[in-house]
Amino acid sequence: MTLLETIVPVAATGMFSWAWLMIAIPALAAALLLLGGKALDKVGPTLAVGAVWASFAIGLALFVSLLGSPVEARAVSVPLYEWISTGQWTITAGLLVDTLSILFVLLITGVGGLIHVYSLGYMAHDERKRRFFAFLNLFVAAMLVLVLADNYLVLFVGWEGVGLASYLLIGFWQHKPSAAAAAKKAFVMNRVGDLGMTMAVMAMLALFGSSAFTAVNHGIGQADQFWATLIGLLLLLGACGKSAQVPLQAWLLDAMEGPTPVSALIHAATMVTAGVYLVVRSHAIFELSSAASTAVVVVGTVTLLAGAWIGTSKDDIKKVLAGSTMSQIGYMMLAAGIGPAGYAFAIFHLLTHGFFKANMFLGAGSVMHGMEDDVNMRHYGALRKLMPWTFLTFAMGYLAIIGFPLTSGFFSKDHIIEAAFEHSTLVGSLALLGAGITAFYMTRLMLMTFFGEKRWLDGVHPHESPRVMTVPLVILAVLSIVAGAVMNGWIQGWLEPATGAHPHEVSWLPTPIGWATMAVVAAGVLVGWLVFGRKPIPTTAPATVNPLTIAGRNDLFGDAVNNTLVVQPTMMLADGAVGVDQRVIDAGADGLATMFTNLSNRGRRLQSGQVRRYALGLVAGVLLVGVLMILSQLA
């Protein structure tokens, strides 16, 4: 039983009544930039940056207000208007500002704001930058709708808005066929997950007459076990789509075709975090179904290993980080599936990951900026002296993601591994293995990019990025190091009203599992150095590699599996439907048309168009009628 089931969110008063402005400001800015035309080309990007920071300022004020409120008052309902009223359903569009949603607001607008600032430099010479910033604002507004909604139907509006914005941004450079194809792929694969979301919301409306979180949390306890499991699995399907979890992960690596700030926004602050948010927000459902919660654990565990595997095999710096995102989101899903013991740790790691992954994606963009947009790490090397700020900030993100002691990742990911061992020795061991692989592929990335001998292509002159790009990197790097220590322990108590999970004491010193984790991480770093740090890196990938590397380079054959299991059967079904249409439906219609055409042709012969023949026929008819009348009289 959670506090949200027993305590009705208090009505909004004071500044909480204006919470909707956090969504409205970036949404309005996006509309102005899209509709304002060339007159806003110069001021448009600055307007977009200001809009996001305005939302952050409001969110920060609401966070401080919640921080000073008693625990029972840390869930505030902000009704907006009556959206749907038909039959027995009355659905109000409203917001819920609570301890869970406000953390996401700060992440989305804070990290999103830094990405906006960075984009001022990264997109400075793009002719369509006004439209780019409009799409960024739209992305932020949609994600805020998703996390601030007080019911699943409004959440679904934000869910679809995020899908639209991701499509627009991934395919922003649509003159590149690969970018256009990647955008379509992301859009279509997410529709599969959205089908699960749609059916889950329909089930809620049918069972409970409402999609409000409070109504669903209260009603699910009286529902049949079958429905709790079905709704949980449908929600998990939606989460797999948005968070690129197995089996709906294949779109994420292709999404790197978008501008690098888009990759940072998707991977750190917005889209891929939505699935984790959904599972934690729906904890009341998953706690009643061991099958659904176990499915979350399995999906998270498989994905954390699959993403790490892919990360070991890619030479594209952005795709290494994309595989890393899959893996780290897998850790979060694993923690969320464990139940009350893992909810806070899932969100804890989500927040720290938002800092260090945004740092590294923007750092990768800075490297690309200095390397003429080359993404191949085999063409890098020895960049640490020419790009010192990029190197130092990226190094802090590297230390955080591998879990170096006292960095953010050290606290957040180690807690998940410990909780995994408490849940299951097998799951804990696999999570520990993932930590070692993470250390290996991230060490590989660092060595190939910043160390060794230079391997630059002719005409490339590496240089440091401008301050508008490096200042956000510095801020994110600092957060990558200190945020874990700041939130460690505190975040459990803070999230208790939203998750109902009573906090338990966490250690600031390594536990036996913590020592084991550090040993495995050190082994991963050592292996990475032995393989990539002691000898020159070839500028072209070796043609003969082991099967594991081949599988990783091909994204574990995800596209081939999808093509075999989904695309080809769907095409065959479509071809069959076309055949039925042509041979049965069209043939039937054409047959009727042919029959009436033949009858018309035969009937047409009865009319010659000659007036004298018509007159002769008329006279003959009159005479025939006269004869018949005479004969009838004689009879």
Secondary structure, 3 states (H helix, E strand, C coil): CCHHHHCCCEECCHHHHHCCHHHHHHHHHHHHHHHCHHHHCCCHHHHHHHHHHHHHHHHHHHHHHHHCCCHHHCEEEEEEEEEEEECCEEEEEEEEEEHHHHHHHHHHHHHHHHHHHHHHHHCCCCCCHHHHHHHHHHHHHHHHHHHHECEHHHHHHHHHHHHHHHHHHHCCCCCCHHHHHHHHHHHHHHHHHHHHHHHHHHHHHHHHCCCEHHHHHHHHHHCCHHHHHHHHHHHHHHHHHHCCCCCCCCHHHHHHHCCHHHHHHHHHHCHHHHHHHHHHHCHHHHHCCHHHHHHHHHHHHHHHHHHHHHHCCCCEHHHHHHHHHHHHHHHHHHHHHHCCCCHHHHHHHHHHHHHHHHHHHHHHHHHHHHCCCCCEHHHCCCCCCCCHHHHHHHHHHHHHHHCCCCCHHHHHHHHHHHHHHHHCHHHHHHHHHHHHHHHHHHHHHHHHHHCCCCCCCCCCCCCCCCHHHHHHHHHHHHHHHHHHHHHCCHHHHHHHHHHCCCCCCCCCCCCHHHHHHHHHHHHHHHHHHHHHCCCCCCCCCCCCCCHHHHHHHCHHHHHHHHHHHHHHHHHHHHHHHHHHHHHHHHHHHHHHHHHHHHHHHHHHCCCCCCHHHHHHHHHHHHHHHHHHHHHHHHC
